[in-house]
Amino acid sequence: MNIPVEYFLVLSTLLFFIGVFGFVVRKNLIGILMSVELILNAVNINFVVFNRFLFPEHLEGLIYGLFVIAIAAAETAVAIAIIINVYRSVKNIEVNSIKELKN
């Protein structure tokens, strides 16, 4: 049973635009971080789908996907550490509260 490539591309596009919308609209740092993760997952879907349908005998798309997952895990760990430090100093994780740290 083969699923057409268009279905995967529509799913990836929806995930990407939901992530961009969440990144622009959210005021909470955790929500922004989750939106970035959605964008990275959309990119991973594209890597794997194009690898599967264009070059099924090669594994470059899958390897790139694994690298993106590893980088996303490191990025999430660093972002959570930053968010925890912001919460400790400001007692809030809204984006507007970070502006108070400049002064």
Secondary structure by P-SEA (a helix, b strand, c coil): ccccaaaaaaaaaaaaaaaaaaaaccccaaaaaaaaaaaaaaaaaaaaaaaacccccccaaaaaaaaaaaaaaaaaaaaaaaaaaaaaacccccaaaaaaacc
